[in-house]
Amino acid sequence: MAKLLKIGIVGCGAIGSSLAKAIVSDFSEKAELASLYDIDIEKAYNLSMALAIGSQTMVSRPIKFNRKLAALNLEDLINKVDLVIEATKADTAFDIAKKAISNSRDIMIMSVGGIIEHYKELKALTEEKKARIFIPSGAICGIDGLKAATCGKINKVILTTKKPPKAFLGAPYLLKKKIRLDNIDKDTVLFEGNASQATKAFPQNINVAATLSMAGIGPEATIVRIVASPTITRNIHEIEIESDAGKIIIRCENVVHPDNPKTSYLAVLSAIATLKQVLEPIKIGT
Ligand SMILES: NC(=O)c1ccc[n+]([C@@H]2O[C@H](COP(=O)([O-])OP(=O)(O)OC[C@H]3O[C@@H](n4cnc5c(N)ncnc54)[C@H](O)[C@@H]3O)[C@@H](O)[C@H]2O)c1
């Protein structure tokens, strides 16, 4: 039997928990969930117990889980796995990525906004340590066309993100500018700037801006507009790309994750699809 890819998940919230369940239920022929870590250790324990109970009902391959699946710290997790999945928050993503890559582990990064300023450093480290970084398209579509277009000339990339006001709760930009969300009664532009500024201003909301800019023309040149809309229930991302190859217009209306209104369900599925691509020999799409 071929060796299973050992996977460790850092961050057992909405995305980490969904990914853990997918690894156990859909990828057990090729991968093994080898470790879980969360700064709130109970979350890792509880997830490992929930997976153990869930696996009893799986006909194909019941898995013996116990509380030992939960790692005591990040180093403990890194030691046990081939691939680290980061699903924590923007200000910890770089540190986690650096530690994983320094130990020659591959990493999938979800909190993409947290690495945007460190892109070159991480790229150099991956080359030195022979590791790879996987960045799912996340909550947006169109990364395939954008990557193809960058092989020619791109003139403009604009992202407009529209979410219900409560999705922006706690954003540093709103606190700094003293912008209140409870009295927004019509579509309101909260922010306009480039992707680099947007990811600092809204670190938990605008990972898509980081992904889009790293795949395309960079964080300084990618334009971002953020709108709070009291009339929508879905997270909407509109992308406009002008290039020598033509014009690309994308609009995603994303259902939010039931456990976290800041996170789109599509982002979870995108991470699962990326994992599938890592495990499959045939890669479809740019
Ligand atoms: N790439 C995308 O398109 C995209 C889309 C949605 C969300 N995200 C990002 O993915 C990340 C996870 O999203 P989520 O919805 O699962 O969030 P969540 O808040 O539901 O879960 C995050 C978990 O990480 C844990 N955590 C925080 N700091 C940690 C640390 N230093 N070490 C270990 N665990 C830590 C928290 O305790 C929590 O359990 C967020 O940064 C989010 O912004 C990315």
Ligand as a Chemical Component Dictionary entry (heavy atoms), coordinates in Angstrom:
data_LIG
# 
_chem_comp.id                   LIG 
_chem_comp.type                 NON-POLYMER 
_chem_comp.pdbx_formal_charge   0 
_chem_comp.three_letter_code    LIG 
# 
loop_
_chem_comp_atom.comp_id 
_chem_comp_atom.atom_id 
_chem_comp_atom.alt_atom_id 
_chem_comp_atom.type_symbol 
_chem_comp_atom.charge 
_chem_comp_atom.model_Cartn_x 
_chem_comp_atom.model_Cartn_y 
_chem_comp_atom.model_Cartn_z 
_chem_comp_atom.pdbx_ordinal 
LIG N1  N1  N 0  -8.306  32.206 1.789  1  
LIG C1  C1  C 0  -9.596  32.517 1.884  2  
LIG O1  O1  O 0  -10.274 32.826 0.913  3  
LIG C2  C2  C 0  -10.240 32.512 3.238  4  
LIG C3  C3  C 0  -11.626 32.504 3.343  5  
LIG C4  C4  C 0  -12.181 32.475 4.612  6  
LIG C5  C5  C 0  -11.374 32.504 5.733  7  
LIG N2  N2  N 1  -10.025 32.547 5.592  8  
LIG C6  C6  C 0  -9.135  32.606 6.755  9  
LIG O2  O2  O 0  -8.883  31.315 7.260  10 
LIG C7  C7  C 0  -8.583  31.405 8.674  11 
LIG C8  C8  C 0  -9.471  30.416 9.443  12 
LIG O3  O3  O 0  -10.831 30.749 9.242  13 
LIG P1  P1  P 0  -11.978 30.114 10.176 14 
LIG O4  O4  O 0  -13.268 30.565 9.607  15 
LIG O5  O5  O -1 -11.722 28.677 10.370 16 
LIG O6  O6  O 0  -11.676 30.889 11.553 17 
LIG P2  P2  P 0  -12.188 30.472 13.033 18 
LIG O7  O7  O 0  -12.117 31.724 13.826 19 
LIG O8  O8  O 0  -13.460 29.726 12.947 20 
LIG O9  O9  O 0  -11.045 29.462 13.551 21 
LIG C9  C9  C 0  -9.713  29.851 13.791 22 
LIG C10 C10 C 0  -9.132  28.908 14.840 23 
LIG O10 O10 O 0  -7.730  29.155 14.960 24 
LIG C11 C11 C 0  -7.382  29.109 16.349 25 
LIG N3  N3  N 0  -6.137  29.857 16.525 26 
LIG C12 C12 C 0  -5.975  31.202 16.554 27 
LIG N4  N4  N 0  -4.649  31.486 16.701 28 
LIG C13 C13 C 0  -3.987  30.316 16.749 29 
LIG C14 C14 C 0  -2.602  29.955 16.857 30 
LIG N5  N5  N 0  -1.642  30.881 16.959 31 
LIG N6  N6  N 0  -2.273  28.640 16.871 32 
LIG C15 C15 C 0  -3.232  27.683 16.786 33 
LIG N7  N7  N 0  -4.551  27.972 16.670 34 
LIG C16 C16 C 0  -4.928  29.271 16.637 35 
LIG C17 C17 C 0  -8.594  29.692 17.065 36 
LIG O11 O11 O 0  -8.635  29.299 18.426 37 
LIG C18 C18 C 0  -9.746  29.097 16.241 38 
LIG O12 O12 O 0  -10.158 27.844 16.740 39 
LIG C19 C19 C 0  -8.844  32.863 9.058  40 
LIG O13 O13 O 0  -7.632  33.582 9.098  41 
LIG C20 C20 C 0  -9.710  33.378 7.930  42 
LIG O14 O14 O 0  -9.575  34.780 7.740  43 
LIG C21 C21 C 0  -9.450  32.521 4.369  44 
# 
loop_
_chem_comp_bond.comp_id 
_chem_comp_bond.atom_id_1 
_chem_comp_bond.atom_id_2 
_chem_comp_bond.value_order 
_chem_comp_bond.pdbx_ordinal 
LIG N1  C1  SING 1  
LIG C1  O1  DOUB 2  
LIG C1  C2  SING 3  
LIG C2  C3  SING 4  
LIG C2  C21 DOUB 5  
LIG C3  C4  DOUB 6  
LIG C4  C5  SING 7  
LIG C5  N2  DOUB 8  
LIG N2  C6  SING 9  
LIG N2  C21 SING 10 
LIG C6  O2  SING 11 
LIG C6  C20 SING 12 
LIG O2  C7  SING 13 
LIG C7  C8  SING 14 
LIG C7  C19 SING 15 
LIG C8  O3  SING 16 
LIG O3  P1  SING 17 
LIG P1  O4  DOUB 18 
LIG P1  O5  SING 19 
LIG P1  O6  SING 20 
LIG O6  P2  SING 21 
LIG P2  O7  DOUB 22 
LIG P2  O8  SING 23 
LIG P2  O9  SING 24 
LIG O9  C9  SING 25 
LIG C9  C10 SING 26 
LIG C10 O10 SING 27 
LIG C10 C18 SING 28 
LIG O10 C11 SING 29 
LIG C11 N3  SING 30 
LIG C11 C17 SING 31 
LIG N3  C12 SING 32 
LIG N3  C16 SING 33 
LIG C12 N4  DOUB 34 
LIG N4  C13 SING 35 
LIG C13 C14 SING 36 
LIG C13 C16 DOUB 37 
LIG C14 N5  SING 38 
LIG C14 N6  DOUB 39 
LIG N6  C15 SING 40 
LIG C15 N7  DOUB 41 
LIG N7  C16 SING 42 
LIG C17 O11 SING 43 
LIG C17 C18 SING 44 
LIG C18 O12 SING 45 
LIG C19 O13 SING 46 
LIG C19 C20 SING 47 
LIG C20 O14 SING 48 
# 
